[in-house]
Amino acid sequence: MKKAISLFLALVLMLACTAAYASDMATTPKYVFMFIGDGMGSPQVTATQYYLGAIANPDSPVPVPAELSFTDWSTVGLMTTYDATSFNPDSASTASAMASGEKIPSGALNYKYAVATEDNTTEDAVLDKTGQFVLTESTKLITEYVKEAGMKVGVVSSVSLNHATPAAYYAKETSRNNYYEIGVQALTGTVLDFLGGGELRKMYVDDKPNTEDYAAENGWTIVNTKEDIASIADAKAPVLLNNPDIADSSAMAYEIDRVNREATEGDIHSLADIVSAGIEVINNEDGFFMMVEGGKIDWAGHANDAAASIYDTIAFSDAVQVAVDFAAKHPQETLIIVTGDHETGGMTIGFATTAYDTHFNYLQNQKVSFATFSGEVAKMREDGATFADALAMIEKDYGLTTTPDMDLTLTDSEIASLQAAFDLSMTPSEDRTLGDNDKLLYGGYEPLSMAVSHIINNKAGLSYTSYAHTGLQIPVYAMGVNAELFSGMYDNTDIFGKTMQAMGLTADK
C-alpha cells in the first residue's frame, strides 16, 4: 500500500510540474532583448569582474569579484561557436547561426552551403574560402518571424551598422565584406524599425546612389545630433541613429576614450544611451525584438588591448542594465538574453612573471585605447620624435615608467622591446621590413602600440594567445519570461530555436 501511495504521489507531483511548466510556456514575452558581446567569452567577462572588484576593494586581503548587470542571473548556459567551415569562426557565421538557426560558412551572412558537384551550373553560386562549398540558399531570420508576428525590430551596435554582427539580423549576403549591399538591404528592407549606433560603412560605391538616398526614398528619419537624440521619441520610424561622435571605421569611440574625453568635452553618447533611444522608437503595445551588439570588445581583443576590452565590456553591461530597468517595469512581459558570438584574442588570466598573482589595479593607469595611442605614434613619426619622447608619452598614457622601484617600472628587457618596436614604428609602414617574429609580435598593428599593450597586460597578470578569434565555448545568460530555456549546454544555432520557442513562434518548414 505504501509503495502504491508513493507512486501515486510521485505521479501527481510530475503532473503538477508538467502543468506548471506548460502554464509558464503559455506566457510569451512581448519584449525581447538579444545582447551580443562581440568577442566576449568567459575570459572577458571574468577579467571585467576582477578589474571592477579590485578597484572597488583595494585593501581587501582576499579577491572580491564584482557582478556585472547580468552575471548574477540564475539562468546560465554554455554554447559552442564553431561554424560550417571552422572551429575558429567569424562574426558573420556565428551571428547568422543565432539569427537563423543554421550553420553558416565563415564570412557569409545567412547563406547556407551545399556540396559542389561537377554539374553545378548555378550562376550565382559562390565558393567559400576553402573552395569546397558553394553558397546556394539564404536562410530566414528571427527578425523576419518577429515582423510577421506584428512586432517591431531594432538593431544597435557600437561599431559600423553594416558590420557582420548587426548585419546578420537584417541582411543576407554571400560575403560580409559587401558593405554597400548590406547597407542597401538595411534601408530598403522591411525588417528594421530602428538602426542605431555607429554609421553605415562604405556609403558610396562607384556611380551607385549613396545609402542616404535610399534612406530618404524609403522614409527613414536620420538622427545624428545630440538635440535630435534627446527628442527621438518624436521621430517617425524607421529611424537611423548615427552617434554624433564617430571614431575609427564608422564606429563609436572605445569606451576608455569616451570616458576620459567626457571629463573635458562633456557628455558623449554611450552604448546604453543608444539602447535607451532605440527603446523609445520601437516600444509599442504589440511588442518588439531588439538586438544589441557591443562590437568593440572584439576590436580590442584583436589588438590585445585588455584595458580597452574591459572598458567596453563595462559599457556593454551598462547597456544590458537599460534592458533590466525596462524589465523591472514589465516583469511578466520581458525576456533578456546575453551572450557573445565567439571569443577574440585568446585572453587568459594569469601570466608567468606574476605567478599566481594578478594586479588588475595597474590597468587604471591606462588612459587611452591602442587606437588613440597609435594616432599619437603617427604624430611622433611625423615630428621625428626620439625614444625619450616616446617613453614620456607611454608614461603619460599607460603609467609605465623608467623611475626605479615603482609598481610599473619597466625592466631592461621591456625597455629593449619598446626600443625595437619604436624603431619599427618610426619607419613609415610602406618602408618597414618585418620578419616572421615581428609579424607574430605585432599582428599587423602599430608595433609600439602592441609592445606597450603587452607589457601592461602582463604586469597586470593578463595575456593573449592570438590576434584573431578562438574556438572557446561561450556563456549564455538569460532572465525573464521563459529564461529557463537557455540553461544547459547546446550549439549556437539553438539560440534561434530557443528564442523562437520562448516567443511562441514557429519556424517555416
NORSUL-V18424 format. One record per run of one state. SS is the DSSP state (h for helix, s for strand, l for the rest). FROM is the first residue (numbers start at 1). TO is the last residue. If there is no record, write none. Layout:
SS;FROM;TO
SS;FROM;TO
This chain:
l;1;1
h;2;26
l;27;30
s;31;37
l;38;41
h;42;56
l;57;74
s;75;80
l;81;90
h;91;100
l;101;108
s;109;109
l;110;110
s;111;115
l;116;125
s;126;127
l;128;132
s;133;138
l;139;141
h;142;148
l;149;151
s;152;157
l;158;163
h;164;167
l;168;172
s;173;173
l;174;178
h;179;188
l;189;193
s;194;197
l;198;210
h;211;217
l;218;220
s;221;223
l;224;225
h;226;230
l;231;231
h;232;234
l;235;238
s;239;242
l;243;245
s;246;246
l;247;247
h;248;250
l;251;251
s;252;252
l;253;254
h;255;265
l;266;270
h;271;282
l;283;287
s;288;294
l;295;295
h;296;302
l;303;305
h;306;329
l;330;333
s;334;340
l;341;342
s;343;344
l;345;347
s;348;349
l;350;351
h;352;354
l;355;359
h;360;365
l;366;369
h;370;383
l;384;386
h;387;398
l;399;400
s;401;401
l;402;408
s;409;409
l;410;411
h;412;425
l;426;428
h;429;431
l;432;435
h;436;442
l;443;446
h;447;460
l;461;461
s;462;463
l;464;468
s;469;470
l;471;473
s;474;480
l;481;482
h;483;486
l;487;487
s;488;491
l;492;493
h;494;503
l;504;509
